[in-house]
Amino acid sequence: MDKKILRWILLAVLLICTAFLLYSIVIDPLGEHDIMLALAVTAGFIALGMDKKKNK
């Protein structure tokens, strides 16, 4: 049960970070953006998907 709660918390954090990235790109499309945050969010979604597949 703890793993399921942790997965939902991780998903919420990743969605918040994704929303922040989209907001910053929409507000300043030609400005400088934090590529490390984008890579971390991408890696988080990949890890979350791999963990979900492993549990089935």
Biotite code that builds the C-alpha atoms (Angstrom):
import biotite.structure as struc

atoms = struc.array([
    struc.Atom([0.000, 0.000, 0.000], chain_id="A", res_id=1, res_name="MET", atom_name="CA", element="C"),
    struc.Atom([2.884, 2.380, 0.764], chain_id="A", res_id=2, res_name="ASP", atom_name="CA", element="C"),
    struc.Atom([4.296, 1.955, -2.740], chain_id="A", res_id=3, res_name="LYS", atom_name="CA", element="C"),
    struc.Atom([0.970, 2.986, -4.250], chain_id="A", res_id=4, res_name="LYS", atom_name="CA", element="C"),
    struc.Atom([0.835, 6.175, -2.149], chain_id="A", res_id=5, res_name="ILE", atom_name="CA", element="C"),
    struc.Atom([4.459, 6.964, -3.009], chain_id="A", res_id=6, res_name="LEU", atom_name="CA", element="C"),
    struc.Atom([3.692, 6.493, -6.714], chain_id="A", res_id=7, res_name="ARG", atom_name="CA", element="C"),
    struc.Atom([0.772, 8.975, -6.499], chain_id="A", res_id=8, res_name="TRP", atom_name="CA", element="C"),
    struc.Atom([2.933, 11.531, -4.679], chain_id="A", res_id=9, res_name="ILE", atom_name="CA", element="C"),
    struc.Atom([5.680, 11.168, -7.296], chain_id="A", res_id=10, res_name="LEU", atom_name="CA", element="C"),
    struc.Atom([3.124, 11.557, -10.076], chain_id="A", res_id=11, res_name="LEU", atom_name="CA", element="C"),
    struc.Atom([1.745, 14.723, -8.472], chain_id="A", res_id=12, res_name="ALA", atom_name="CA", element="C"),
    struc.Atom([5.224, 16.234, -8.175], chain_id="A", res_id=13, res_name="VAL", atom_name="CA", element="C"),
    struc.Atom([6.030, 15.357, -11.779], chain_id="A", res_id=14, res_name="LEU", atom_name="CA", element="C"),
    struc.Atom([2.786, 16.902, -13.008], chain_id="A", res_id=15, res_name="LEU", atom_name="CA", element="C"),
    struc.Atom([3.477, 20.106, -11.066], chain_id="A", res_id=16, res_name="ILE", atom_name="CA", element="C"),
    struc.Atom([6.969, 20.317, -12.563], chain_id="A", res_id=17, res_name="CYS", atom_name="CA", element="C"),
    struc.Atom([5.544, 19.694, -16.035], chain_id="A", res_id=18, res_name="THR", atom_name="CA", element="C"),
    struc.Atom([2.986, 22.455, -15.555], chain_id="A", res_id=19, res_name="ALA", atom_name="CA", element="C"),
    struc.Atom([5.756, 24.826, -14.432], chain_id="A", res_id=20, res_name="PHE", atom_name="CA", element="C"),
    struc.Atom([7.846, 23.986, -17.499], chain_id="A", res_id=21, res_name="LEU", atom_name="CA", element="C"),
    struc.Atom([4.914, 24.531, -19.848], chain_id="A", res_id=22, res_name="LEU", atom_name="CA", element="C"),
    struc.Atom([4.066, 27.816, -18.124], chain_id="A", res_id=23, res_name="TYR", atom_name="CA", element="C"),
    struc.Atom([7.626, 29.096, -18.435], chain_id="A", res_id=24, res_name="SER", atom_name="CA", element="C"),
    struc.Atom([7.772, 28.152, -22.127], chain_id="A", res_id=25, res_name="ILE", atom_name="CA", element="C"),
    struc.Atom([4.429, 29.813, -22.884], chain_id="A", res_id=26, res_name="VAL", atom_name="CA", element="C"),
    struc.Atom([5.361, 33.010, -21.024], chain_id="A", res_id=27, res_name="ILE", atom_name="CA", element="C"),
    struc.Atom([8.838, 33.340, -22.580], chain_id="A", res_id=28, res_name="ASP", atom_name="CA", element="C"),
    struc.Atom([9.167, 31.042, -25.626], chain_id="A", res_id=29, res_name="PRO", atom_name="CA", element="C"),
    struc.Atom([12.554, 32.373, -26.742], chain_id="A", res_id=30, res_name="LEU", atom_name="CA", element="C"),
    struc.Atom([14.079, 32.728, -23.280], chain_id="A", res_id=31, res_name="GLY", atom_name="CA", element="C"),
    struc.Atom([16.448, 30.495, -21.401], chain_id="A", res_id=32, res_name="GLU", atom_name="CA", element="C"),
    struc.Atom([14.877, 27.391, -19.861], chain_id="A", res_id=33, res_name="HIS", atom_name="CA", element="C"),
    struc.Atom([16.177, 24.895, -17.317], chain_id="A", res_id=34, res_name="ASP", atom_name="CA", element="C"),
    struc.Atom([17.011, 21.789, -19.342], chain_id="A", res_id=35, res_name="ILE", atom_name="CA", element="C"),
    struc.Atom([17.947, 19.802, -16.223], chain_id="A", res_id=36, res_name="MET", atom_name="CA", element="C"),
    struc.Atom([14.427, 20.149, -14.820], chain_id="A", res_id=37, res_name="LEU", atom_name="CA", element="C"),
    struc.Atom([13.004, 18.930, -18.125], chain_id="A", res_id=38, res_name="ALA", atom_name="CA", element="C"),
    struc.Atom([15.374, 15.937, -18.145], chain_id="A", res_id=39, res_name="LEU", atom_name="CA", element="C"),
    struc.Atom([14.545, 15.099, -14.530], chain_id="A", res_id=40, res_name="ALA", atom_name="CA", element="C"),
    struc.Atom([10.802, 15.206, -15.240], chain_id="A", res_id=41, res_name="VAL", atom_name="CA", element="C"),
    struc.Atom([11.253, 12.997, -18.307], chain_id="A", res_id=42, res_name="THR", atom_name="CA", element="C"),
    struc.Atom([13.357, 10.507, -16.348], chain_id="A", res_id=43, res_name="ALA", atom_name="CA", element="C"),
    struc.Atom([10.763, 10.497, -13.571], chain_id="A", res_id=44, res_name="GLY", atom_name="CA", element="C"),
    struc.Atom([7.935, 9.645, -15.946], chain_id="A", res_id=45, res_name="PHE", atom_name="CA", element="C"),
    struc.Atom([10.032, 6.896, -17.559], chain_id="A", res_id=46, res_name="ILE", atom_name="CA", element="C"),
    struc.Atom([10.912, 5.410, -14.160], chain_id="A", res_id=47, res_name="ALA", atom_name="CA", element="C"),
    struc.Atom([7.278, 5.603, -13.066], chain_id="A", res_id=48, res_name="LEU", atom_name="CA", element="C"),
    struc.Atom([6.163, 3.797, -16.226], chain_id="A", res_id=49, res_name="GLY", atom_name="CA", element="C"),
    struc.Atom([8.820, 1.112, -15.880], chain_id="A", res_id=50, res_name="MET", atom_name="CA", element="C"),
    struc.Atom([7.868, 0.531, -12.230], chain_id="A", res_id=51, res_name="ASP", atom_name="CA", element="C"),
    struc.Atom([4.207, 0.197, -13.180], chain_id="A", res_id=52, res_name="LYS", atom_name="CA", element="C"),
    struc.Atom([5.013, -2.360, -15.909], chain_id="A", res_id=53, res_name="LYS", atom_name="CA", element="C"),
    struc.Atom([7.234, -4.313, -13.508], chain_id="A", res_id=54, res_name="LYS", atom_name="CA", element="C"),
    struc.Atom([4.440, -4.610, -10.934], chain_id="A", res_id=55, res_name="ASN", atom_name="CA", element="C"),
    struc.Atom([1.957, -6.188, -13.384], chain_id="A", res_id=56, res_name="LYS", atom_name="CA", element="C"),
])
